[in-house]
Every structure is written in C-alpha cells, then in structure tokens.
Amino acid sequence: MKSTQNYKGAPYITTLLSTSLWTFYGLLKPAILIVTVNGAGAIFQLTYVTIFLVYATRDKKIKTARLVAILNVGFLGAVIAVTILAMHGGLRITFVGVLCAALTIGMYAAPLSAMKLVIQTRSVEYMPFFLSFFLFLNGGVWSAYALLVKDYYIGVPNAFGFVLGSAQLILYMVYRKKSAAMIEEKGSVHIEAKDGVEMPAKGDEEAGNLKNRSLAEEKTKSLPKPSVDRQHSLKNLTKTLSLGAYELLQHSSWANDAV
C-alpha cells in the first residue's frame, strides 16, 4: 500500500518557496545561473509536494494543502505583486534578496536541533552523513560564486550554511567511533542476556533432574500393590491365551480355582 507514512510535507513546501523566490530574484537581477538552478529545484519540489498530496492521509492532505495555499500561493504571489507594482529599480532586488537570504538562513539553521541531539547522546545516529556533507558542499559552492559576482544576498546565507555544514562534519568525525562502540556494547549486552535466559546453569539442570526422579519414585511407592491372588489369576489368564484346546481341558482346574 502506497503511503507517506510518518513523513511531513513542511520541508518540501518551504524548499519550494525558497527555490521559487530565488528564481524570481534571478529574473530581477538578471542571472541565468540562479534562474536555471533554482528553477529546476522548484520543479523537483513541486513534484514532491504533488506526490505527497496524492498519497497522504485525509488529515495530512488538508494540512498540507492549506500550507501550500498560504506559502506557495498566497505569500509568493503577494511578494511578486508588491515587488512589481510598488517597487522600482534596485529596491526590487534588495527586497527580494533580503527575503531570500532570511529564508535560506532559516533552512540552514534547521539541523541545529540534530547537532544538539548528537552532543547530548554522543551518537551520530540522528545526523545522516550525506545530508551534512551536501549542506557543507552547497554552502561552499554558492559562497564562492557569491564572492565572484559580489552578491551579498547569496554570500551571507550560504557562508552561514558552509560554517554549519563544517561543524556537522566535525561532530560526525568526533562522535562516529563513539557511536560504533556504543552500538557494539549494546549488542554484546543483548547477547549475554539472551544466553542467560536460554542456557541455564549445568548444576541447576542436574538438581532439577534429581528432584524429578525422587518425585517419580515416591509416586511409584505410594501406589497400591495388587494382591497375590490377582497376580496369580492374571498370570494364569496370560498363560491360557497361549494354550490350545487340548491343553485347556488339562488345565480346567484353573477355572475352578478362579471361580
């Protein structure tokens, strides 16, 4: 069954807003590289949001559609309308550039909670390596581009992302070995506990067998023994079953005794 499971649509929606705003910024500047890169990103994010809306549960669909309407339609449309109708010249680039930079810094700051969790737990389980690596790489490349074209709206947020990405990689290198040691220790403790349950001590097993034997002997002794006559009758009956017709006549005295 196709489902969105525990995934949330908010990250895709905010990334769609960010790439859409940067595409609009590239059109105003104009800068073909910014337009192509962020335009492609906006198409990908729109695809992700559409798939999420198709396969999400009814409650998630309502919440996600509401968020899309507010951010990707209402807010983005208002920014474009205000920029085109109420602003002119360099003010347009300043207004949209500040919005893009602020949103990008907010998105880069999102993994700070994961970094805090890594420090508290001393484990990198909650901070995937490739996410940290590409955060570092993306921030570094765009920072270098911003220096070349002297664009502070691109440079400042991506320099912030480059620093955060570097910090995450450092944390990963510091706590990676500790995480492996903790996982190995937990595994050994689990195996020892399992062995303790399934493999009882040899002395305990022998003591249990002796106890069961003594109980069986006591039960056997307590059972009533059959009388001698009954034993004799049973013996004769068993013997009779193996005799022929002639032999039965010779042993007719057994019948009289039995009566």
C-alpha positions in Angstrom: 0.0 0.0 0.0 1.4 3.4 -1.0 1.6 5.9 1.8 3.6 8.9 3.1 3.9 7.1 6.5 5.5 9.5 9.1 7.0 12.0 6.6 5.9 15.6 6.8 5.2 17.9 3.9 6.5 21.1 5.5 10.2 20.7 4.4 9.1 20.2 0.8 6.8 23.2 0.9 9.4 25.6 2.5 12.0 24.4 0.0 9.5 25.0 -2.9 9.0 28.6 -1.5 12.8 29.2 -1.3 13.6 28.0 -4.8 10.7 29.9 -6.2 11.8 33.1 -4.5 15.4 32.6 -5.7 14.2 32.0 -9.3 12.3 35.3 -9.1 15.4 37.0 -7.7 17.4 35.7 -10.6 14.9 37.1 -13.1 15.1 40.5 -11.5 18.9 40.6 -11.3 19.2 39.1 -14.1 21.4 36.0 -13.5 20.9 33.0 -15.7 22.7 30.6 -13.4 20.4 31.4 -10.4 17.3 31.1 -12.6 18.3 27.7 -14.1 19.5 26.1 -10.8 16.6 27.3 -8.6 14.0 26.8 -11.4 15.0 23.2 -11.7 14.8 22.9 -7.9 11.3 24.4 -7.8 10.1 21.9 -10.4 11.5 19.0 -8.3 10.0 20.3 -5.1 6.6 20.9 -6.8 6.7 17.2 -7.9 7.5 16.1 -4.4 4.6 18.1 -2.9 2.2 16.8 -5.6 3.2 13.2 -4.8 2.8 13.9 -1.1 -0.7 15.3 -1.6 -1.7 12.3 -3.7 -0.7 9.6 -1.2 -1.1 11.4 2.2 -4.0 10.6 4.5 -7.0 12.9 4.5 -5.9 14.9 7.6 -2.4 15.4 6.1 -3.8 16.4 2.7 -5.9 19.1 4.3 -3.0 20.5 6.4 -0.5 20.3 3.5 -2.9 21.9 1.0 -3.6 24.7 3.5 0.1 25.3 3.9 0.7 25.3 0.2 -2.1 27.8 -0.3 -0.7 30.1 2.4 3.0 30.0 1.5 3.4 28.9 -2.1 0.4 30.7 -3.5 -0.6 33.5 -1.1 2.8 34.6 0.3 4.7 34.1 -3.0 2.0 35.8 -5.0 2.0 38.8 -2.6 5.8 39.2 -2.8 5.7 39.1 -6.6 2.8 41.6 -6.8 4.3 44.0 -4.3 7.7 43.9 -6.0 6.4 44.5 -9.5 3.6 47.0 -8.7 5.0 49.0 -5.7 8.8 49.0 -6.2 11.2 50.1 -8.9 14.9 49.7 -9.7 17.4 48.4 -7.2 14.7 48.4 -4.4 13.2 45.3 -6.0 16.4 43.3 -5.8 17.0 44.5 -2.2 13.5 43.5 -1.1 13.5 40.1 -2.7 17.2 39.4 -1.9 16.6 40.1 1.9 13.6 37.7 1.9 15.6 35.0 0.1 18.6 35.4 2.4 16.4 35.2 5.5 14.6 32.1 4.3 17.8 30.4 3.4 19.4 31.1 6.8 16.3 29.7 8.4 16.5 26.5 6.4 20.3 26.1 7.1 19.5 26.6 10.8 17.0 23.7 10.9 19.7 21.0 11.5 20.8 22.8 14.7 18.4 20.6 16.7 20.1 17.5 15.3 23.5 18.8 16.3 22.3 19.4 19.8 21.0 15.8 19.9 24.3 14.4 18.7 26.2 16.3 21.5 23.7 15.1 24.2 23.6 11.5 23.1 27.2 11.2 21.8 25.8 9.4 18.8 25.6 10.4 15.1 22.5 8.2 14.6 20.2 11.2 14.2 22.5 13.2 11.8 23.0 11.4 8.4 26.5 11.9 6.9 25.4 12.7 3.4 23.0 15.4 4.5 25.8 17.1 6.4 28.2 16.7 3.5 25.9 18.2 0.9 25.0 21.0 3.2 28.7 21.8 3.5 29.2 21.4 -0.2 26.2 23.5 -1.2 27.2 26.3 1.1 30.8 26.3 0.0 30.0 26.4 -3.8 27.4 29.2 -3.5 29.7 31.2 -1.2 32.5 31.0 -3.8 30.0 32.1 -6.5 28.8 35.0 -4.4 32.4 36.2 -4.0 33.0 36.1 -7.7 29.9 38.0 -8.6 29.9 40.1 -5.4 26.4 39.3 -4.3 25.9 39.6 -0.6 22.4 38.2 -0.6 23.7 34.9 -1.9 27.0 35.1 0.0 25.9 35.7 3.6 23.3 32.9 4.0 25.5 30.4 2.1 28.5 31.3 4.2 26.4 30.5 7.3 25.4 27.2 5.7 29.0 26.4 4.9 30.0 27.0 8.6 27.1 24.9 9.9 28.0 22.1 7.4 31.6 22.1 8.5 30.5 22.0 12.2 28.3 19.0 11.4 31.1 17.1 9.7 33.4 17.8 12.6 30.8 16.4 15.0 30.4 13.4 12.8 34.1 12.7 12.9 34.3 13.2 16.7 31.3 11.0 17.6 31.4 8.4 14.9 33.7 6.0 16.7 31.9 6.5 20.0 28.6 5.6 18.3 30.1 2.4 16.9 31.5 1.5 20.3 28.1 2.1 22.0 26.2 0.0 19.4 28.7 -2.8 19.8 28.4 -2.7 23.6 24.6 -2.8 23.4 24.8 -5.8 21.1 27.1 -7.7 23.4 24.8 -7.0 26.4 21.8 -8.2 24.5 23.5 -11.4 23.5 24.6 -12.1 27.1 21.1 -11.5 28.4 19.7 -13.9 25.7 22.2 -16.6 26.6 21.4 -16.2 30.3 17.7 -17.0 29.5 18.1 -19.8 27.1 21.1 -21.6 28.7 20.5 -22.5 32.4 23.5 -23.5 34.6 24.5 -27.1 34.4 24.3 -27.6 38.2 20.8 -26.3 38.3 19.8 -28.6 35.5 21.2 -31.7 37.3 19.5 -30.7 40.6 16.2 -30.4 38.7 16.6 -33.9 37.2 17.4 -35.5 40.6 14.3 -33.8 42.1 12.1 -35.1 39.3 13.5 -38.6 39.7 12.8 -38.7 43.5 9.2 -37.5 43.0 8.6 -40.2 40.5 9.9 -42.9 42.8 7.8 -41.6 45.7 4.7 -41.8 43.5 5.5 -45.3 42.5 5.9 -46.4 46.1 2.6 -44.9 47.1 0.6 -46.8 44.5 -1.4 -49.8 46.0 0.1 -53.2 45.1 -2.2 -55.9 43.6 -3.0 -58.9 45.9 -1.2 -62.3 45.3 -4.4 -63.9 44.1 -4.9 -61.3 41.5 -1.3 -61.6 40.4 -1.8 -65.4 40.2 -5.0 -65.1 38.3 -3.5 -62.6 35.8 -0.6 -65.0 35.3 -2.9 -67.9 34.6 -5.0 -65.8 32.2 -2.0 -64.8 30.2 -0.9 -68.4 30.0 -4.4 -69.5 28.9 -4.3 -67.2 25.9 -1.4 -69.1 24.6 -2.8 -72.7 25.1 -4.6 -74.9 22.6 -8.0 -76.7 23.0 -6.4 -79.9 24.4 -4.3 -78.1 26.9 -7.2 -76.1 28.1 -9.0 -79.3 29.1 -6.0 -80.3 31.1 -5.9 -77.0 32.9 -9.6 -76.9 33.7 -8.6 -76.9 37.3 -7.5 -73.2 36.9 -11.1 -72.4 36.0 -12.4 -74.0 39.2 -9.8 -72.1 41.3 -10.7 -68.9 39.6 -14.4 -69.4 40.5 
